Amino acid sequence: MRNTYLCPHCGTVLNPSVKILLVARHHDRRGLILLSPQPGNFKYICDRSLEEGLAPGDVVAFSCPVCTFDLTAVADHRFAELVLRAPGHADRKVEFSRAFGTHATYVIDGQTAVAYGDDVGDDDPTNFFGA
């Protein structure tokens, strides 16, 4: 059995195949984006017309392709949030940076967070948990 990523609003499986499928939006441009389900792997595939207009640091909005729910994390609006269901584990939250070119992902299990990416040191953990 493999890791499954779910929409925190409607529970739709967002990785029915190999990649996580989301809708990405920056200003008036929208497109589909495919993300790696492996935390720390920041490779992606997206609509070229969306990507061409992005500069490092631009904030991208992500939403569920089924219910269109905005996936912006409640605790810290710099991140998007998904639910991670893994064999042998309780459901966890995965939060990843919404800033284009920023490599920061957190897998959160209760009070414990595992950080992935070169840019995780740039985040204040106090702000990240909403404290």
C-alpha positions, 0 to 999 in steps of 0.5 A: 500500500502507498501513501495517499494524499487527500483534500482536507475539505472533501476527502478526495484522493489527490494522487489517484496515480503516481503524482498529486494533482492540484489546480494552481492559480497566480493572479488571472492564470490557472492550470493543473500542477502535478507534484511528487508524493515524496516529501522533499522531492520538489519536482513538478509538472505544470501548465507552461503558460502558468509557470512562465509568468512566475518569478521566485517568491510569487505566491501561488494559490492551490485548490482541490480539482474536485471541490475547488476548496482553497488549500491555504493552511489555516495556521500559516497562510504561506503554506498549502495543506493536504492530508497524508494517509500512510499505511500504519500511521494516523492521518497527518498534515502535509504543509508545503510552501506556496512561494514559487521556488521555495523548497519547504515541506512539513509533515505534521503528526500531532505536535511533531513536524518533520521538515524537508527542503533547503528553505525550511530554516527560513521559517519561524517554527513559532509562526508555523504552528500558529502560536 
